[in-house]
Amino acid sequence: MKRKKKHEEHVDEAWLLPYADVLTLLLALFIVLFAASEVDSKKFEEISKSFNSELQGGAGVLESQAAIETTKETSPITKIGEDEPEKGSQEEISRLQDQKELGELQKKIESYIKEKGLDPKLQTEMTAKGLVLKIKEGVLYESGSADITKESKTIAVEISGLLVTDPPRDIFIEGHTDNVPTKLDEFPTNWELSSTRAINFMKIILENKKLDPKRFSATGYGEHQPIKSNKTAAGRAENRRVEVLISNYQQ
C-alpha cells in the first residue's frame, strides 16, 4: 500500500507543457483579433510581431504590413478623411483655373474695345457670377428701337467671336431700360422693349456657327434693375444698356 501511494504522488506531468503553449497561442490569437478590429496600425504591428515570435516562424503567418494596408483600404472612416480634403483641393484648383481663364478673356475683350475706340461705350466687369460685358445705349440701337443698326451689326459679329471658349460657357444676354414709358404700340412697356433688344442681339451673335445655341438665353428686365438713379438724364442713359454675362463654369 505504501508503494502504490508513492507512485501516485509522482504522476507524469509532461502534458502540461504543450497545453500551456496552446493556451499561450490562443491568447495571442484573441489579442490579434481584437487589435485587428481597431484602426491602429502601430498597435497591430507590435502585436503581430509578438505573435510571430511565439510561432518562431517570422512573418510567414501574418504579414503585418499587408494587414495594415488592407485595413486602410477598407475602412470607410479613413476614406472619408482622405477624400474630403482631396475633393476640396480639386474644387479650389478648378475655381482658380476658371478665374484665370475669365481674366484672360477679359483682357482680350478690353484689348478689342481699345482697338476699336469703343471705350466707354463698352465696358467689362468681373462679378461673382462671371465676366460681364456692358454695352451702353447708342452702340446697338437707336432710341426707342429694338433694331440693331447696320454699323452696330459689325460690332455684334465681332463680339460673337470673343464669346467662343473651350469648353463653351453659358451666356446670358440681358436687356435693360430706364423708367421712362415707351408710349409705342410695338412696345407697350419697357418689358417688351428690353426683351426684344436682348433677343435681336442674341440672334446676330448666334449667326456664329462656333457658338452653341443651347448655351444662350435672352432676358428683358425693363427698368427694374437700374445701375444709376433714373432721376437724372445721365443716370437714365447708364440704365439703358445690354449686358452679356459670360458665366463661371461652376454655375
C-alpha beads as a LAMMPS data file, in Angstrom:
LAMMPS data file: protein, C-alpha beads

251 atoms
250 bonds

1 atom types
1 bond types

-500.0 500.0 xlo xhi
-500.0 500.0 ylo yhi
-500.0 500.0 zlo zhi

Masses

1 110.0

Atoms # bond

1 1 1 0.000 0.000 0.000
2 1 1 2.807 2.369 0.798
3 1 1 4.497 1.740 -2.526
4 1 1 1.285 2.400 -4.504
5 1 1 0.720 5.723 -2.746
6 1 1 4.240 6.827 -3.516
7 1 1 3.716 6.065 -7.204
8 1 1 0.536 8.259 -7.373
9 1 1 2.362 11.225 -5.910
10 1 1 4.834 11.223 -8.820
11 1 1 2.360 11.155 -11.739
12 1 1 3.990 12.284 -15.040
13 1 1 3.028 15.995 -15.680
14 1 1 4.807 16.455 -19.041
15 1 1 1.447 17.020 -20.794
16 1 1 1.137 20.419 -19.095
17 1 1 3.879 21.934 -21.255
18 1 1 2.157 21.614 -24.678
19 1 1 -1.148 22.552 -23.035
20 1 1 0.386 25.772 -21.751
21 1 1 1.790 26.500 -25.212
22 1 1 -1.649 26.054 -26.773
23 1 1 -3.194 28.420 -24.229
24 1 1 -0.496 30.991 -24.957
25 1 1 -1.153 30.791 -28.693
26 1 1 -4.927 31.083 -28.213
27 1 1 -4.448 34.135 -26.015
28 1 1 -2.179 35.692 -28.614
29 1 1 -4.751 34.930 -31.333
30 1 1 -7.572 36.622 -29.402
31 1 1 -5.377 39.654 -28.827
32 1 1 -4.586 39.848 -32.539
33 1 1 -8.269 39.575 -33.470
34 1 1 -9.105 42.359 -31.051
35 1 1 -6.309 44.535 -32.379
36 1 1 -7.430 43.896 -35.967
37 1 1 -10.822 45.423 -35.162
38 1 1 -9.156 48.676 -34.141
39 1 1 -7.767 51.017 -36.806
40 1 1 -4.402 51.340 -35.055
41 1 1 -1.583 50.258 -37.336
42 1 1 1.149 50.723 -34.763
43 1 1 -0.559 48.502 -32.153
44 1 1 -1.353 45.885 -34.796
45 1 1 2.243 45.765 -35.955
46 1 1 3.594 45.326 -32.411
47 1 1 1.158 42.520 -31.530
48 1 1 1.736 40.825 -34.878
49 1 1 5.480 40.723 -34.231
50 1 1 4.855 39.240 -30.782
51 1 1 2.586 36.556 -32.232
52 1 1 5.094 35.685 -34.951
53 1 1 7.790 35.389 -32.320
54 1 1 5.632 32.860 -30.435
55 1 1 5.259 30.829 -33.581
56 1 1 9.013 31.195 -34.269
57 1 1 8.201 31.496 -37.910
58 1 1 8.963 35.113 -38.679
59 1 1 6.355 36.825 -40.819
60 1 1 5.014 33.722 -42.523
61 1 1 1.561 33.568 -40.872
62 1 1 0.729 37.256 -40.509
63 1 1 2.156 39.870 -42.828
64 1 1 1.670 42.921 -40.674
65 1 1 2.205 45.438 -43.440
66 1 1 -0.308 43.755 -45.735
67 1 1 -2.873 43.651 -42.934
68 1 1 -2.378 47.323 -42.212
69 1 1 -2.788 48.270 -45.863
70 1 1 -5.954 46.172 -46.154
71 1 1 -7.433 47.834 -43.083
72 1 1 -6.616 51.227 -44.516
73 1 1 -8.228 50.437 -47.857
74 1 1 -11.438 49.009 -46.435
75 1 1 -12.040 51.492 -43.643
76 1 1 -14.783 53.980 -44.595
77 1 1 -13.553 56.357 -41.894
78 1 1 -10.113 56.501 -43.477
79 1 1 -11.606 57.054 -46.919
80 1 1 -13.788 59.933 -45.748
81 1 1 -10.850 61.622 -44.112
82 1 1 -8.721 61.252 -47.234
83 1 1 -11.285 62.039 -49.939
84 1 1 -12.786 65.200 -48.480
85 1 1 -9.576 67.269 -48.396
86 1 1 -8.670 65.984 -51.858
87 1 1 -12.100 66.930 -53.200
88 1 1 -11.885 70.392 -51.635
89 1 1 -8.438 70.908 -53.123
90 1 1 -9.635 69.919 -56.585
91 1 1 -12.588 72.311 -56.374
92 1 1 -10.306 75.156 -55.322
93 1 1 -7.897 74.402 -58.180
94 1 1 -10.811 74.354 -60.647
95 1 1 -12.132 77.655 -59.312
96 1 1 -8.745 79.349 -59.604
97 1 1 -8.268 77.990 -63.117
98 1 1 -11.730 79.250 -64.060
99 1 1 -10.939 82.728 -62.733
100 1 1 -7.642 82.735 -64.606
101 1 1 -9.350 81.888 -67.897
102 1 1 -12.030 84.544 -67.362
103 1 1 -9.305 87.074 -66.568
104 1 1 -7.555 86.251 -69.846
105 1 1 -10.874 86.597 -71.701
106 1 1 -11.465 89.975 -70.043
107 1 1 -8.052 91.205 -71.249
108 1 1 -8.889 90.010 -74.750
109 1 1 -12.218 91.864 -74.781
110 1 1 -10.684 95.039 -73.335
111 1 1 -7.976 94.913 -75.993
112 1 1 -10.723 94.776 -78.635
113 1 1 -12.570 97.704 -77.017
114 1 1 -9.403 99.801 -77.017
115 1 1 -8.521 98.862 -80.603
116 1 1 -11.980 99.873 -81.881
117 1 1 -12.172 103.010 -79.752
118 1 1 -15.373 101.830 -78.055
119 1 1 -14.492 102.892 -74.517
120 1 1 -16.584 103.912 -72.527
121 1 1 -19.491 102.601 -74.603
122 1 1 -18.323 99.044 -73.952
123 1 1 -17.014 98.047 -70.522
124 1 1 -16.184 94.821 -68.709
125 1 1 -16.664 93.889 -65.072
126 1 1 -15.734 90.724 -63.174
127 1 1 -18.548 89.607 -60.853
128 1 1 -19.325 86.610 -58.650
129 1 1 -21.402 85.140 -61.493
130 1 1 -18.749 85.615 -64.148
131 1 1 -17.492 88.216 -66.620
132 1 1 -19.991 90.909 -67.683
133 1 1 -19.716 92.913 -70.910
134 1 1 -21.803 96.097 -70.687
135 1 1 -22.958 97.643 -73.959
136 1 1 -24.353 101.120 -73.384
137 1 1 -27.087 102.948 -75.243
138 1 1 -26.282 104.136 -78.728
139 1 1 -23.922 101.320 -79.626
140 1 1 -26.519 98.842 -80.892
141 1 1 -29.894 100.615 -81.072
142 1 1 -31.412 103.969 -81.780
143 1 1 -33.617 105.480 -79.088
144 1 1 -36.958 103.670 -78.738
145 1 1 -35.946 100.976 -81.233
146 1 1 -35.015 97.310 -80.889
147 1 1 -33.486 97.043 -84.357
148 1 1 -29.707 96.819 -84.500
149 1 1 -28.221 99.328 -86.922
150 1 1 -26.048 98.203 -89.837
151 1 1 -22.981 99.773 -88.284
152 1 1 -23.651 98.083 -84.960
153 1 1 -24.150 94.684 -86.576
154 1 1 -20.435 94.591 -87.348
155 1 1 -19.666 95.120 -83.655
156 1 1 -22.116 92.369 -82.681
157 1 1 -20.454 89.930 -85.110
158 1 1 -17.009 90.783 -83.722
159 1 1 -18.253 90.324 -80.159
160 1 1 -19.601 86.881 -81.095
161 1 1 -16.061 85.803 -81.942
162 1 1 -14.902 86.864 -78.481
163 1 1 -17.535 84.623 -76.884
164 1 1 -16.099 81.407 -78.326
165 1 1 -14.450 79.475 -75.478
166 1 1 -13.215 75.926 -74.971
167 1 1 -15.081 74.378 -73.290
168 1 1 -18.097 76.586 -74.080
169 1 1 -19.613 78.693 -71.315
170 1 1 -23.233 79.626 -70.617
171 1 1 -24.031 83.103 -71.991
172 1 1 -26.861 85.258 -70.604
173 1 1 -27.913 88.319 -72.618
174 1 1 -29.922 90.872 -70.655
175 1 1 -31.797 93.946 -71.889
176 1 1 -32.325 96.976 -69.585
177 1 1 -34.117 100.314 -69.956
178 1 1 -34.704 103.444 -67.915
179 1 1 -38.065 104.116 -66.222
180 1 1 -39.497 106.336 -68.942
181 1 1 -42.609 104.736 -70.512
182 1 1 -42.166 103.783 -74.167
183 1 1 -45.565 105.046 -75.456
184 1 1 -45.106 102.843 -78.526
185 1 1 -47.653 100.427 -79.968
186 1 1 -44.888 97.947 -80.791
187 1 1 -43.564 98.045 -77.229
188 1 1 -46.400 98.838 -74.792
189 1 1 -43.993 98.597 -71.831
190 1 1 -40.248 98.535 -71.187
191 1 1 -40.550 94.784 -70.662
192 1 1 -41.206 94.245 -74.364
193 1 1 -38.548 96.745 -75.436
194 1 1 -35.777 95.335 -73.244
195 1 1 -36.528 91.690 -74.044
196 1 1 -36.766 92.304 -77.803
197 1 1 -33.434 94.117 -77.778
198 1 1 -31.802 91.204 -75.967
199 1 1 -33.295 88.647 -78.372
200 1 1 -32.320 90.606 -81.502
201 1 1 -28.750 90.942 -80.276
202 1 1 -28.616 87.234 -79.442
203 1 1 -29.823 86.309 -82.946
204 1 1 -26.890 88.099 -84.533
205 1 1 -24.453 86.583 -82.027
206 1 1 -25.699 83.093 -82.880
207 1 1 -25.008 83.572 -86.573
208 1 1 -21.539 82.485 -85.481
209 1 1 -21.673 78.711 -86.011
210 1 1 -18.888 78.162 -83.478
211 1 1 -21.350 79.057 -80.711
212 1 1 -23.840 76.563 -79.265
213 1 1 -27.403 77.990 -79.073
214 1 1 -28.150 75.675 -76.130
215 1 1 -25.711 77.750 -74.078
216 1 1 -27.570 81.038 -74.687
217 1 1 -30.572 82.753 -73.157
218 1 1 -32.068 86.247 -73.539
219 1 1 -33.972 88.153 -70.863
220 1 1 -35.588 91.569 -70.591
221 1 1 -35.599 93.321 -67.205
222 1 1 -37.176 96.593 -68.266
223 1 1 -36.398 99.393 -65.815
224 1 1 -36.279 97.108 -62.776
225 1 1 -32.517 96.622 -62.428
226 1 1 -31.051 100.130 -62.676
227 1 1 -27.348 100.732 -62.021
228 1 1 -27.824 104.506 -61.648
229 1 1 -30.590 106.822 -60.491
230 1 1 -33.339 107.458 -63.019
231 1 1 -33.790 110.983 -61.629
232 1 1 -31.145 112.415 -63.961
233 1 1 -30.619 112.217 -67.725
234 1 1 -27.102 110.855 -67.204
235 1 1 -28.403 108.168 -64.860
236 1 1 -31.150 107.116 -67.282
237 1 1 -28.580 106.870 -70.080
238 1 1 -26.494 104.499 -67.953
239 1 1 -29.530 102.317 -67.260
240 1 1 -30.344 101.893 -70.955
241 1 1 -27.979 99.042 -71.780
242 1 1 -27.458 95.439 -72.864
243 1 1 -25.346 93.178 -70.663
244 1 1 -23.660 89.940 -71.725
245 1 1 -22.832 87.626 -68.826
246 1 1 -20.132 85.040 -69.591
247 1 1 -20.729 82.679 -66.698
248 1 1 -18.404 80.733 -64.429
249 1 1 -18.039 77.043 -65.252
250 1 1 -19.219 76.219 -61.685
251 1 1 -22.651 77.745 -62.164

Bonds

1 1 1 2
2 1 2 3
3 1 3 4
4 1 4 5
5 1 5 6
6 1 6 7
7 1 7 8
8 1 8 9
9 1 9 10
10 1 10 11
11 1 11 12
12 1 12 13
13 1 13 14
14 1 14 15
15 1 15 16
16 1 16 17
17 1 17 18
18 1 18 19
19 1 19 20
20 1 20 21
21 1 21 22
22 1 22 23
23 1 23 24
24 1 24 25
25 1 25 26
26 1 26 27
27 1 27 28
28 1 28 29
29 1 29 30
30 1 30 31
31 1 31 32
32 1 32 33
33 1 33 34
34 1 34 35
35 1 35 36
36 1 36 37
37 1 37 38
38 1 38 39
39 1 39 40
40 1 40 41
41 1 41 42
42 1 42 43
43 1 43 44
44 1 44 45
45 1 45 46
46 1 46 47
47 1 47 48
48 1 48 49
49 1 49 50
50 1 50 51
51 1 51 52
52 1 52 53
53 1 53 54
54 1 54 55
55 1 55 56
56 1 56 57
57 1 57 58
58 1 58 59
59 1 59 60
60 1 60 61
61 1 61 62
62 1 62 63
63 1 63 64
64 1 64 65
65 1 65 66
66 1 66 67
67 1 67 68
68 1 68 69
69 1 69 70
70 1 70 71
71 1 71 72
72 1 72 73
73 1 73 74
74 1 74 75
75 1 75 76
76 1 76 77
77 1 77 78
78 1 78 79
79 1 79 80
80 1 80 81
81 1 81 82
82 1 82 83
83 1 83 84
84 1 84 85
85 1 85 86
86 1 86 87
87 1 87 88
88 1 88 89
89 1 89 90
90 1 90 91
91 1 91 92
92 1 92 93
93 1 93 94
94 1 94 95
95 1 95 96
96 1 96 97
97 1 97 98
98 1 98 99
99 1 99 100
100 1 100 101
101 1 101 102
102 1 102 103
103 1 103 104
104 1 104 105
105 1 105 106
106 1 106 107
107 1 107 108
108 1 108 109
109 1 109 110
110 1 110 111
111 1 111 112
112 1 112 113
113 1 113 114
114 1 114 115
115 1 115 116
116 1 116 117
117 1 117 118
118 1 118 119
119 1 119 120
120 1 120 121
121 1 121 122
122 1 122 123
123 1 123 124
124 1 124 125
125 1 125 126
126 1 126 127
127 1 127 128
128 1 128 129
129 1 129 130
130 1 130 131
131 1 131 132
132 1 132 133
133 1 133 134
134 1 134 135
135 1 135 136
136 1 136 137
137 1 137 138
138 1 138 139
139 1 139 140
140 1 140 141
141 1 141 142
142 1 142 143
143 1 143 144
144 1 144 145
145 1 145 146
146 1 146 147
147 1 147 148
148 1 148 149
149 1 149 150
150 1 150 151
151 1 151 152
152 1 152 153
153 1 153 154
154 1 154 155
155 1 155 156
156 1 156 157
157 1 157 158
158 1 158 159
159 1 159 160
160 1 160 161
161 1 161 162
162 1 162 163
163 1 163 164
164 1 164 165
165 1 165 166
166 1 166 167
167 1 167 168
168 1 168 169
169 1 169 170
170 1 170 171
171 1 171 172
172 1 172 173
173 1 173 174
174 1 174 175
175 1 175 176
176 1 176 177
177 1 177 178
178 1 178 179
179 1 179 180
180 1 180 181
181 1 181 182
182 1 182 183
183 1 183 184
184 1 184 185
185 1 185 186
186 1 186 187
187 1 187 188
188 1 188 189
189 1 189 190
190 1 190 191
191 1 191 192
192 1 192 193
193 1 193 194
194 1 194 195
195 1 195 196
196 1 196 197
197 1 197 198
198 1 198 199
199 1 199 200
200 1 200 201
201 1 201 202
202 1 202 203
203 1 203 204
204 1 204 205
205 1 205 206
206 1 206 207
207 1 207 208
208 1 208 209
209 1 209 210
210 1 210 211
211 1 211 212
212 1 212 213
213 1 213 214
214 1 214 215
215 1 215 216
216 1 216 217
217 1 217 218
218 1 218 219
219 1 219 220
220 1 220 221
221 1 221 222
222 1 222 223
223 1 223 224
224 1 224 225
225 1 225 226
226 1 226 227
227 1 227 228
228 1 228 229
229 1 229 230
230 1 230 231
231 1 231 232
232 1 232 233
233 1 233 234
234 1 234 235
235 1 235 236
236 1 236 237
237 1 237 238
238 1 238 239
239 1 239 240
240 1 240 241
241 1 241 242
242 1 242 243
243 1 243 244
244 1 244 245
245 1 245 246
246 1 246 247
247 1 247 248
248 1 248 249
249 1 249 250
250 1 250 251
